[in-house]
Amino acid sequence: MRLLHVSESPDIKKFIPRIPERRKEMDQSKGLVWALTEPALPNWLTPRDCPRVGYRVTAHTTQEDIAKFFSSSSRHCVAIEHGWHTKMLNHSLYVYEFDSANFYPGGGFYVSEQTETPIAVTKYDNLYKELFRRNIEVRIMNNLWELGEAVKESSLTWSLCKMANAKPKEI
């Protein structure tokens, strides 16, 4: 299994465990290095502060939800707000890969309690190209809240990221 970490920094030599301060449900006495799996990677191929709704089909997804949430043959979607479109066009990301030996599942990701040295790094200059290459449906929307609330109630696997940066809910 490939474990990855997405960053805007091009030259990270070591990942040092950090306390998961924003994840109060997790042990606050233990520093962690965070990684994600390749199926989850498209949800992170946006600028760091970009609010987004990512969702994908799994073995437990109903045909009704596939018909409701997808407008193409894709089985993974990333939705962003209109205001982030230009930033997506002009943004680079670095995807670091780790040896998985020290990682275990935790908090919806994989975590390691040890300092980790990446085994590879790949630069992505065209984020849309990377998403399309992976057959990801990309939606550019005025507001993400209605979609986010709907996918949370669906049979899809979903991720709502940086929603504090999203436009307010529409009334």
N, C-alpha and C positions, 0 to 999 in steps of 0.2 A: 504494500500500500504506500502510495506517495503522500507525504505530508508536506504542506506548503505554508508559507507565510508571505503575505502581500504587504509591501511597504512603498512609501514614496522616497525612501533613502536608498541611494545606489551603492553604498559601501559598508554595509553592516558585516563585520567580521565575526562577532559573537553575539548571541542572544542571551541576555542575562535574565534570570527569573525575576518577575515583578509581582507584587501583591495585587490581586484582582480587586482593586478598590471599588470599581463600578459594579462588581458582581457580589453584592452583599450576601447572597445565598451560599457563597463559596467560602472556604476556610481562609480567613484574613491573616493567618499567621504563616502561610506558605506561599512563597513566590513561585510563579509559573512562567514558562515559555509556551506561547499559544501557537497551534498549527491547525490547518484545516485539510480536508481531503479534496481530491481532484473534482469529485462531483459538486462540491460546494464552491469551488473557485470562482465560477462566473458571478456569484453574488458579491464578490470583492473586487471585481475588475472595473472599479469606478474610483474617482478621486476619494480620498479618505473621508472627507466631511459630507460627501454627497448622500442625501437621503434616498433610500431605495427600498423597493419591495421585490424580493426574489422568491420564486417558488418553482417547484418541480414535481414531476410525477414520480411516484414510487409504486411498489407492488400493491399498496393499500389504497391507491387513488381510484376513485369511482369514475366510470365513463361519463357520468353527468358532470363531474368537476372538470374533466378534460374538455368536454364540449363548452362549458361555461367560461373557462379561464384561458383557453388557447385559440388563436385565430390562424394557426399554421400547423405544420406537422411537427414543430418543435415540442419538446416536453420539458422545457425549462425556460423561464421568463425572468427578465430583470426590467423593472420599471423605474424610471427616474423622472424628475420634474423638468419642465421646459427650460428653466433657468440654468440647468446643469449641462445642457447639450453642448454648448461651446467649450466648456471646461473639459468635457469628455474628449472632444476633438483635439485638444491641445495639452494633453496630460500624459505623463509617462509613469509607469509603475514597474516595480521590481519584484519578481516572484522568487523567493528563496525556497530551496528544497532541503529537507532534513533527513538524516538517517532516522528511521522510526523506532530504533531500539529502546530509547528511554521514554517514549511517549505512551500515554494511556488515555482512554476517553474521560472527558471531564467538562462539564458546563456546555455541552453541545459541540465541543471541539475536541482536539487532542492536546494534551498538556504534558510538559516535562518539568520536573523540579530541578533539573540540572542546567548549567550553562550549555548552550548548544551552538555548534559551529556548522554553518550551512555547508552542504556538499555541492550545491550548484546555485546559480542565480541567473534569471532570464529577465531581460528588459523588454517591456511592451510599450511601444510608442503609439500604437494605434489601438485604443481600447475597443472601439466598435469592431474593428477587424478581428480581434481575438474573440469577442463574443460571437460574431457571425460564423467564424471558423468552427466554433463549438456547437453550431446550430441553436443558439440561444435566441429566443424571441425577445426583442428589445421594444419596450413601450416608452414613449416620451409623453408625459401627461401633465395636465395643469395642476392636479392635486393627487396625492397618493393615499389619502386617508381611507376613502371608501374602498379602494382595492385592497389595502392592507387589512382592514376589518373583515372583508369578505374572505380573503385567503386564510385568515386565522380560524374561520369557522368551517373550512373545507377539509377535504381528505388529502390535500397536498402537503408536502414538506415545504415549509416557508421560513423566510428570514426577513425581518423588518430591521433595517440598519439606519442609524443616524437620523431617526425620525424627529428628534428634537430640532433638527435643522430644516425640517419640512415646512412648507407653507401651512398656515392654520387650516383646520377643517373647514370645509365649505358648509354653509347652512342651507 
